[in-house]
């Protein structure tokens, strides 16, 4: 029984890592897109661009699932 619990816990951990990794990739893509349009990575406009782009895409992806 404890072996099954250990396997399930490990599977959950791997699943959580996959989700976190995907989110990091999406943040990275948003950063690249905002830099590509010429925004300075140190500016507040860049940070706002990344935030807006990431969450706009997140909203679109989650609306499509429902």
C-alpha positions in Angstrom: 0.0 0.0 0.0 2.8 2.4 0.9 4.4 1.7 -2.5 1.3 2.8 -4.3 1.1 6.0 -2.2 4.8 6.7 -3.0 4.2 6.2 -6.7 1.1 8.4 -6.7 3.0 11.2 -4.8 5.9 11.0 -7.3 3.5 11.2 -10.3 1.8 14.2 -8.7 5.2 15.9 -8.2 6.1 15.3 -11.8 2.8 16.6 -13.0 3.2 19.8 -11.0 6.7 20.3 -12.4 5.3 20.0 -15.9 2.7 22.7 -15.2 5.3 25.0 -13.6 7.7 24.4 -16.5 5.0 25.2 -19.0 4.1 28.4 -17.2 7.8 29.4 -17.2 8.0 28.8 -20.9 4.9 31.0 -21.5 6.5 33.8 -19.4 9.7 33.5 -21.4 7.8 33.7 -24.7 5.9 36.8 -23.5 9.2 38.4 -22.5 10.7 37.6 -25.9 7.6 39.0 -27.7 7.8 42.3 -25.8 11.5 42.6 -26.4 10.9 41.9 -30.1 8.7 44.9 -30.4 11.5 47.1 -29.0 10.5 47.6 -25.4 13.5 48.0 -23.0 13.6 44.9 -20.6 14.3 47.3 -17.7 11.3 49.5 -18.2 7.9 49.4 -16.5 6.3 49.3 -20.0 8.1 46.0 -20.6 6.9 44.5 -17.4 3.4 45.6 -18.1 3.6 44.2 -21.6 4.8 40.8 -20.4 2.1 40.7 -17.7 -0.7 41.7 -20.1 0.4 39.4 -22.9 0.8 36.4 -20.6 -2.6 36.7 -19.0 -4.4 37.6 -22.2 -3.0 34.4 -23.7 -3.9 32.5 -20.5 -7.5 33.7 -20.7 -7.8 32.7 -24.3 -6.4 29.2 -23.7 -8.7 28.7 -20.7 -11.8 29.9 -22.4 -11.2 27.4 -25.2 -11.2 24.6 -22.6 -14.6 25.4 -21.2 
